[in-house]
Amino acid sequence: KFLCSEFVTKRIIKMGEHFRATRNYNSLCAVFSALNSAPIHRLKLCWQRVPERNRMAFDRWSQLFSRDFNHRNLRQLLRRAGGNPCIPHIGLFLQDLVFIDEGNRGKQQLSNFKNTEMLNFKKCVRIADRIKNLQLFQKHKYADTMKQNRRLQKVLLREFQKLKDVTEDHIWDMSTEIKKQDAKDNNKGLFGH
C-alpha cells in the first residue's frame, strides 16, 4: 500500500519551511522541485486536503524560484542574505558560469596589439567574480545552536539508501496507484458512505 496523504505532503512542506527559515535555499529548491514534479503535482485530491497555510507556503516558494527575469526573486533574496549564514541554490551559480563560458569567446582580437588573438580577460574576470560571490557564502557559518542531530541523520541516510534504486517510471506508477485510490476514496465519501 502506498502512503500519500495530506499528512505526508504537509510534513514535507513543513520541512521545506524549516529550510526557508534557516536560509538553506539549495535544499528548499530540492523540496520544491520534488513536490512540483509531475507524479506529485498531479495528485489533485491529495493537494486539496492539504491545509491552506501549507499550500500558501508552497505558493511562496513558486514565487521565490520563479525563472522570470533570470531568477530575479531568488537573486534578490541571496543579495539580502548579507552576513547571515545561507546555503544558496547552487544551480543558479552553475547556470551563470555556463552562460559566461558559452556566451563569450575564449580569445579575442585586440586592435591595440595588431589584432593579435589573446585571452578574453573580461570573460575570466566575470567567472572569477561569480566564484568569489559564491565563496562569500562560505565565510558565514551557522551558529552552534544549529547542532547536528546524528540520530536523525542516520534515519535519513537509511531511508535514502532504500530509495536508491527507485526509477522515475516506478515513481510514476506509484503516483498512478495513489491517484486511483484517491478517486476511489473520494467517490465513497469522507466516511465511507
C-alpha positions in Angstrom: 0.0 0.0 0.0 1.3 3.4 -1.0 1.3 6.2 1.6 0.2 9.5 0.1 -1.9 11.7 2.2 -2.2 15.3 3.0 -0.3 14.5 6.2 2.8 13.4 4.2 2.6 16.4 1.9 2.1 18.7 4.9 5.2 17.3 6.6 7.3 17.7 3.5 6.1 21.3 3.2 6.9 21.9 6.9 10.4 20.5 6.3 10.8 23.0 3.4 9.6 25.8 5.6 12.4 24.8 8.0 14.9 25.1 5.1 13.5 28.5 4.2 13.7 29.7 7.8 17.4 28.6 8.1 18.1 30.1 4.6 19.0 26.7 3.1 17.8 27.6 -0.4 19.5 24.7 -2.1 17.5 22.1 0.0 14.4 24.2 -0.3 14.7 24.1 -4.1 15.0 20.3 -3.9 11.9 20.0 -1.8 10.0 22.4 -4.1 11.1 20.6 -7.3 10.1 17.2 -5.8 6.6 18.5 -4.8 6.3 20.2 -8.2 7.3 17.1 -10.2 4.6 15.6 -12.4 3.9 12.5 -10.3 3.3 14.5 -7.2 1.7 17.7 -8.7 -1.0 15.7 -10.5 -2.4 14.3 -7.2 -5.1 17.0 -7.1 -7.3 15.3 -4.5 -4.4 14.9 -2.1 -3.4 18.6 -2.6 -7.0 19.7 -1.9 -6.8 18.1 1.5 -3.5 19.9 2.4 -4.2 22.8 4.8 -4.4 26.2 3.2 -1.4 27.6 5.1 0.8 24.8 3.8 -0.4 25.4 0.2 0.3 29.1 0.7 3.9 28.3 1.8 4.3 26.2 -1.4 2.9 29.1 -3.5 5.5 31.4 -1.9 8.2 29.0 -3.0 6.8 29.1 -6.5 7.4 32.9 -6.5 10.8 32.5 -5.0 12.0 30.0 -7.6 10.3 31.7 -10.5 12.5 31.9 -13.5 11.1 35.3 -14.5 13.7 37.9 -15.2 16.6 35.5 -14.8 15.5 34.3 -11.3 15.2 37.9 -10.0 13.4 37.0 -6.8 16.0 34.4 -5.7 18.9 36.6 -6.7 17.5 39.5 -4.6 17.0 37.2 -1.6 20.6 36.0 -1.9 21.8 39.6 -2.1 19.9 40.4 1.1 21.4 37.5 2.9 24.3 39.8 3.7 26.4 38.5 6.6 23.8 35.9 7.7 24.5 32.2 7.2 22.9 31.0 4.0 23.2 28.0 1.7 22.5 29.4 -1.8 20.8 27.4 -4.6 23.9 26.1 -6.4 22.1 25.7 -9.7 21.9 29.5 -10.0 25.7 29.9 -9.8 26.3 26.9 -12.1 23.9 28.4 -14.7 25.7 31.7 -14.5 29.1 30.1 -15.0 27.8 28.1 -18.0 26.3 31.2 -19.6 29.5 33.2 -19.1 31.6 30.4 -20.6 29.4 29.6 -23.5 28.4 33.2 -24.2 31.9 34.6 -24.5 34.8 33.6 -26.7 37.9 32.3 -25.1 40.1 34.5 -27.1 39.5 37.9 -28.7 41.4 40.0 -31.2 42.8 43.2 -29.7 43.3 46.1 -32.1 45.9 47.6 -29.8 48.1 44.6 -30.4 47.8 44.4 -34.2 44.6 42.2 -34.0 46.5 39.5 -32.2 44.3 36.9 -30.5 44.6 37.0 -26.8 42.9 35.5 -23.8 39.5 37.1 -23.2 40.3 38.8 -19.9 36.8 40.1 -19.4 35.4 36.6 -19.5 38.0 35.4 -16.9 37.1 38.4 -14.7 33.4 37.6 -14.9 34.0 33.9 -14.0 36.2 34.9 -11.1 33.6 37.4 -9.9 30.9 34.7 -9.8 33.2 32.2 -7.9 34.2 35.0 -5.4 30.5 35.7 -4.9 29.8 32.0 -4.1 32.8 31.9 -1.7 31.3 34.8 0.3 28.6 32.4 1.4 31.2 30.1 2.8 32.5 32.7 5.2 29.3 33.0 7.2 28.8 29.8 9.2 25.7 28.8 11.1 25.8 29.3 14.9 26.4 26.4 17.4 22.7 26.5 18.1 22.2 24.5 14.8 23.7 21.3 16.3 23.7 18.2 14.3 21.2 15.6 15.2 23.1 12.4 14.4 20.2 10.1 15.0 18.0 11.9 12.5 20.9 11.9 10.0 21.2 8.1 10.4 17.4 7.7 9.8 17.5 9.9 6.7 20.6 8.2 5.3 18.9 4.8 5.9 15.7 6.0 4.1 17.7 7.4 1.2 19.5 4.1 0.8 16.2 2.3 0.5 15.2 4.6 -2.4 18.5 4.5 -4.3 17.1 2.1 -7.0 13.7 3.8 -7.4 13.3 5.0 -11.0 11.1 7.7 -12.5 8.9 5.1 -14.0 8.4 3.5 -10.6 7.5 6.8 -9.1 5.0 7.4 -11.9 3.4 4.0 -11.3 3.1 4.8 -7.6 1.5 8.1 -8.4 -1.0 6.4 -10.7 -1.9 3.9 -7.9 -2.3 6.8 -5.4 -4.5 8.7 -7.9 -6.7 5.7 -8.4 -7.0 5.2 -4.7 -7.8 8.8 -4.0 -10.5 8.8 -6.7 -12.0 5.6 -5.2 -11.9 7.1 -1.7 -13.4 10.3 -2.9 -16.3 8.5 -4.6 -17.0 6.7 -1.3 -17.2 9.9 0.6 -15.1 11.1 3.6 -16.6 8.5 6.0 -17.1 5.6 3.5 -20.8 6.4 2.8 
